[in-house]
Structures are given as C-alpha cells and as structure tokens.
Amino acid sequence: MSELKRILAVDDEPSMRRLLEISLKQAGYQPVLAADGREALGLLRQGGINLVVSDLHMPGMGGLKLLETMREDNLETPVIIVTAQGEIATAVAAMKLGASDYILRPFDLETLEIAIDRALSVTRLKIENQFLREEVTRDGKHLVGESEAIQKVKRAIAQVAPEKATTLIVGETGTGKELVAHAIHRSSTRSKSLFVAVNCAAIPGEMLESELFGHERGAFTGAIKERVGKFELADGGTLFLDEVTEMPIALQAKLLRALQEGVIERLGSNRPLAVDIRVLAATNIDPLQAVKDGKLREDLYYRLNVFRIDLPPLRERRDDIGLLASHFMQPRHLKLDPAALDILQQYDWPGNVRELANVLERAAIMSNGDRIQAQHLPSDILGNTPVRREISTALEENATLPCLPDAVEALEKSLIRAALKQTGGNKSKAAKLLSISERSLWYKLGIYGNPDESTQNPSVKT
C-alpha cells in the first residue's frame, strides 16, 4: 500500500482545524495541523509535507506571509489558500505569490478534494518535467551525430524553436522523434513551462478525448471526479502529440478546432477554456499517404504541417554509428572493437537508433568485460552483413569440393574479396573485419594473387 499524502492544515481557529482534519482523513490523506504560519513553517522545514491548506488571516504569520517566506526558503510545496467570499482580490494576490489554488469558505469535502487533487497533479507533472530537463542535460540525452543528415535536423530545430509554429516531425520508429520534440521545447521561450507528451497510439480512442481535453464529474460512466486534460496541463508550455495519425478521425476534428481557436472544452462541459500552447506532432508514416488512406484529415495535416522536420533513418547516417555507440556505452565505460564497429556500420538497422541502443545493451551484458567484440553481437546482426552473407554463399558454392584444403582456400578467397570490397580496398580495415592481423592478410594475398586493382571493385586472383 502506498504511503498517504501528508497535508498540512493551517488555521488559527480550533474548530476549523478539526473540520480540516476530519475532511482530509475522509479524503484519504494524512492530516498535519498548525495554528499559524510560524508553526507551519517549522513543520515544512522538517520536510515530508506534500501540500499546504492555509487560511489567509492568522495572528503572528498569516497566509500571505507564509507564502512569501516559503518562496524565500525555496520551499516548493504547493499551497491552497482558504478565503472568504469578499476576499477574492487577496486570494489572487496569493496566487501571484505562488499559491496553487484557492477555495472559498464555506466549502464541502468534494471542493477540497478537487483542489487538492489538481494541485498535487500539477506539482507531480512539474517535478517530472524538471527531471526530464535535468536528465537531458546531465545524461546527454540529445541528438548525437556529426553527419550532414543529422546536422540538417539540428539546424531545423534551431530555426523553428523560437517560433510558435506547429511542427510536424516525420521519421521511422526509433529515429528519435520525441528527442527532437524535447530539443525544440528546451530551446524555445516556453522551456520553463511544462512539456506534456501524449502517445496517441497507446491510448484507446474512447479514452483519448478525455486524456487530451479533460472531463467534468459525471461526464460519463466512471467519471467520479473532474479531470484536467493534457491541453490544460500544457498551458503556457508545449504539447507533443506522438503518432498523431493513430488518433480517431472524429477526434481529429476537435483537435483541429482547438489548434485553430486556442480554445477547448472538457467532456461534459460547455464552458470554453482558453489555452496557450505550442503543439508538436509526430508520425512514423508518410503523412500524405495517411491522408490518402483516410487516417489523417487533410485540413488537420495542413494545420500541423506549418513546419516539417524529417528524421533520417540510421542506415542513411552510418557515419554516426560510432559516435552513437560511444554515447550508449559511456555509462558502462566500455569500448567497441573496430571489427564489431565495422559490422554495426554494415547492418541496415530497421529499428534505427532505438535498436542500436538495445543491441549494445545486450552486447555489454554478453561481453562481461571492458570491450565489445564481434562475437558479442546478436546472430541476426552478424547474419545480415555483407561478409556473413559471403560466408553463406561461399559455403554453399563449395559444399561439394573434393577435399577440405581446397574448400578452405576457396572460402578464404571469397572472404578476403568481400572484406576488401566492403572496406573500399583498405587492407588495414579489411584485416580488422576478418579478425586477423594485417600481416596475415598480406601473406594470404601473396599466396592468392595481386590485390592491386580498383578499390571500387577490389578482388584477388584465383
């Protein structure tokens, strides 16, 4: 069972503290009581308080002074102010000082629960978003690579980030679409606000509308309390819609209206809510083909495609594989054997960067040392490189040779020819690819023939 949230109730009236204590217990929280701001501050400095519910007017230290002092002490605990009907202006002032919400006295249990739930939810998301920003900076979770293909993406990010333009990110699965979205958000004027991501393919269609726009209590069966949607949570920040082409067509119309008008409505409500968000969307399929196939509304496509960034698959930026491998292996302090790197650079990577990360994680486990070698790579990687395919072909062609020495000689010739072709005639790289010394390679070339032919089609004499 998870630990109960500890809510600090601050009020100078004993009867009100008792009411808050009973209400908080009924709502499933652990109440902590304080008679004024000074006592509350002492409890806050001890730690372990998840939220504060405080009266505005108290002798000694009132609610506003408590808020000021908390912010001076960098205490980020959310605060809900309890105020009377005629003190709305003071409550607004409290909000400007950092209060999460305010409720009017007298209030019922449901009103208190809604305010607490909303404040805790927003706080949790802020903490998660801050963690993501710090993690990206600390762990280097950024676009890795120096190829022209990835440099083009980085230039596009720098160009569009300061703008508010809706951006469509297109790329195969595993190319780093959410990574690009984070990079745009980090470099934008909204970087201090929330980055809220929604995977449209991972949420059932009937639930996605509530996830995006929220709902009121009683809006549908099971809606026992109001829910703040992702649009509201992202207000002032960035909303990332991943796999947007998987969103039901009917819901796409409501999304289009929200993008065009900057206004949403919760399910079960006809009260419009204005939101100021920057929308980034992503898809792993051709969006124009999705329009033709009826998966994406044409008008929504044009609204999303104000600025487009195409992510290259890993097979089109093979020069970055070494840098990516070093990036993924750095936490384990591992090195990659040159022969293993050559094999990785020849594989087509249908799962792109995500697949590379998974392959290297597995190889790191298999290596049980400080270096990943070719034999530590999965068989499906080894079996799909040109040299390995040459091995299979050579074995099949020479399966009926009359004696083993002749078969071995024919196989060596085929492999040397394949290695030289794969490395553009570079003897040093070819030797590493074959896991032999360069001297051994030269020796075998001396036996089998003169390799001094075009590096575009190197071969050995037979």
C-alpha positions, -999 to 999 in steps of 0.1 A, spaced: 0 0 0 14 34 -10 21 60 17 -6 85 24 0 121 12 7 144 42 -14 176 40 -6 204 64 -38 223 75 -30 258 89 -57 277 107 -59 297 140 -94 285 147 -95 251 165 -129 243 151 -117 249 115 -85 228 121 -107 200 134 -130 203 103 -100 201 80 -86 172 99 -118 152 95 -122 162 59 -86 152 50 -89 119 67 -122 112 48 -105 121 15 -77 96 22 -49 119 33 -28 121 64 -35 155 81 -9 175 99 -21 206 119 -6 240 126 -22 270 144 -4 297 124 22 304 97 52 302 120 43 267 133 35 257 97 69 269 85 87 249 112 69 217 101 76 225 64 113 229 71 113 194 86 102 180 53 77 153 43 47 177 36 31 172 3 7 201 3 -5 230 25 -41 242 30 -39 275 48 -62 303 60 -53 338 49 -58 357 81 -40 345 112 -22 362 141 16 362 140 21 350 105 -8 349 80 -12 330 48 4 356 25 35 360 47 38 322 49 38 321 11 65 348 9 87 331 34 83 297 18 94 311 -16 124 328 1 133 295 16 129 277 -17 101 255 -3 82 244 -34 54 227 -15 20 236 -32 -3 258 -12 -41 261 -14 -55 293 2 -88 292 21 -106 326 18 -139 342 23 -162 353 -5 -153 390 -2 -115 384 -3 -111 372 -39 -86 400 -47 -64 389 -18 -66 353 -30 -55 364 -64 -25 381 -48 -17 348 -31 -18 331 -65 7 356 -78 30 347 -49 29 311 -59 -3 296 -44 -16 266 -64 -53 274 -59 -78 289 -36 -112 278 -22 -140 298 -8 -153 293 27 -176 276 35 -166 246 13 -176 210 11 -154 179 10 -157 175 -28 -145 210 -34 -115 204 -11 -107 171 -28 -108 185 -63 -85 214 -53 -60 191 -36 -61 165 -64 -55 193 -90 -26 209 -71 -9 175 -65 -13 165 -102 2 197 -115 30 195 -90 38 160 -100 39 169 -136 62 199 -129 86 176 -110 86 151 -138 92 177 -164 120 193 -144 135 158 -140 134 153 -178 151 186 -184 178 179 -159 182 143 -172 186 155 -208 213 180 -197 230 157 -172 230 124 -192 235 139 -226 201 128 -240 204 149 -271 208 143 -308 242 126 -312 260 127 -346 280 147 -369 267 135 -403 253 160 -427 218 144 -423 217 150 -385 233 184 -388 204 194 -411 180 183 -384 198 203 -358 197 234 -380 159 229 -384 155 227 -347 174 259 -341 154 276 -368 119 267 -356 124 265 -318 120 303 -311 88 304 -331 53 293 -320 47 274 -353 31 240 -351 58 215 -362 54 180 -377 82 156 -371 83 127 -395 105 96 -392 106 59 -389 101 42 -355 132 46 -333 147 76 -351 142 99 -321 111 120 -328 103 127 -291 140 136 -287 136 162 -314 104 175 -297 122 178 -264 150 197 -281 126 222 -297 109 227 -263 142 232 -245 154 258 -270 121 277 -270 108 306 -249 85 280 -232 113 260 -218 105 268 -182 69 256 -186 57 220 -190 65 196 -218 35 173 -220 37 142 -242 7 121 -254 12 89 -273 -20 87 -295 -13 51 -304 -10 39 -268 -44 52 -255 -77 37 -266 -97 60 -288 -126 63 -264 -102 74 -236 -80 97 -257 -105 126 -258 -107 127 -220 -69 124 -219 -65 155 -242 -93 177 -231 -103 165 -196 -137 159 -183 -162 171 -157 -175 149 -129 -203 127 -142 -194 133 -179 -196 96 -185 -198 63 -165 -168 61 -142 -161 99 -142 -164 102 -104 -143 134 -103 -132 161 -127 -100 155 -147 -76 181 -161 -67 172 -196 -33 175 -213 -42 207 -231 -48 224 -198 -17 210 -182 4 222 -211 -10 257 -209 20 281 -214 42 252 -225 44 225 -252 21 196 -261 37 168 -280 13 145 -299 32 114 -308 18 91 -336 -9 116 -343 -21 96 -374 -34 70 -349 -59 94 -335 -95 86 -344 -108 107 -373 -138 120 -352 -114 133 -325 -92 149 -352 -120 174 -359 -120 185 -322 -82 188 -322 -83 209 -353 -107 233 -337 -85 236 -306 -55 244 -327 -73 270 -348 -91 288 -320 -69 281 -289 -100 271 -270 -110 237 -256 -140 222 -237 -139 194 -212 -161 165 -218 -194 171 -201 -189 209 -201 -199 237 -225 -176 262 -208 -148 272 -232 -113 273 -218 -86 293 -235 -52 277 -237 -18 290 -249 2 260 -260 28 251 -287 19 219 -304 44 195 -318 32 164 -336 49 133 -349 42 103 -371 62 73 -383 44 70 -416 42 93 -446 15 119 -436 4 125 -472 -2 88 -476 -21 88 -443 -43 115 -458 -49 93 -489 -56 63 -467 -82 82 -447 -61 80 -414 -54 118 -412 -78 147 -421 -64 168 -449 -72 200 -431 -55 188 -399 -25 178 -419 -21 213 -433 -26 228 -398 1 205 -383 25 208 -412 34 245 -408 70 234 -403 82 199 -410 113 181 -398 122 148 -415 144 125 -394 168 103 -414 169 65 -407 201 52 -392 211 34 -424 213 69 -440 237 82 -414 261 52 -408 290 75 -400 272 84 -368 271 48 -356 305 50 -339 295 82 -320 262 67 -310 278 35 -298 303 55 -277 274 75 -263 254 44 -253 284 26 -239 298 56 -219 278 48 -187 293 13 -186 328 25 -195 330 1 -224 349 3 -257 339 -11 -291 362 -34 -310 369 -20 -346 357 -53 -362 324 -50 -342 320 -14 -353 325 -24 -389 297 -50 -386 274 -24 -370 280 0 -398 271 -26 -424 237 -35 -408 206 -18 -421 190 -11 -387 153 -14 -393 147 -3 -357 171 26 -361 188 42 -331 165 25 -306 175 -9 -320 212 1 -318 208 10 -282 192 -23 -274 218 -43 -293 246 -26 -275 230 -31 -241 227 -68 -248 263 -70 -261 275 -52 -230 259 -79 -209 275 -106 -231 309 -91 -231 315 -94 -193 345 -71 -197 356 -37 -209 353 -43 -247 325 -53 -270 337 -76 -298 321 -90 -329 312 -123 -312 291 -104 -286 267 -91 -312 234 -109 -318 233 -135 -346 207 -116 -366 232 -87 -368 261 -109 -377 240 -128 -403 230 -96 -422 263 -81 -430 279 -85 -465 308 -106 -452 285 -130 -434 263 -133 -465 295 -140 -484 304 -168 -460 270 -184 -465 273 -182 -503 309 -195 -503 299 -224 -481 270 -233 -504 291 -230 -536 320 -251 -522 299 -277 -504 308 -304 -529 346 -297 -532 366 -329 -531 388 -321 -501 389 -298 -471 421 -278 -480 405 -268 -513 373 -258 -496 392 -237 -470 412 -220 -498 381 -211 -518 364 -198 -487 394 -176 -477 395 -161 -512 358 -153 -511 360 -137 -477 391 -117 -485 374 -104 -517 343 -95 -497 362 -77 -470 383 -57 -495 351 -47 -513 334 -38 -481 363 -16 -470 370 0 -503 403 -18 -507 416 -7 -473 439 -36 -462 440 -25 -425 402 -23 -422 398 -55 -441 421 -73 -417 402 -60 -387 369 -70 -403 383 -106 -408 397 -106 -372 433 -113 -385 465 -92 -384 473 -70 -414 505 -90 -418 484 -122 -422 462 -106 -448 492 -95 -468 506 -130 -466 474 -146 -479 472 -120 -506 507 -130 -516 496 -166 -519 463 -160 -537 472 -132 -560 480 -95 -565 453 -72 -549 464 -40 -568 432 -35 -586 405 -7 -584 394 0 -549 359 3 -563 358 -34 -570 388 -50 -552 394 -86 -557 421 -113 -555 433 -135 -583 422 -171 -581 
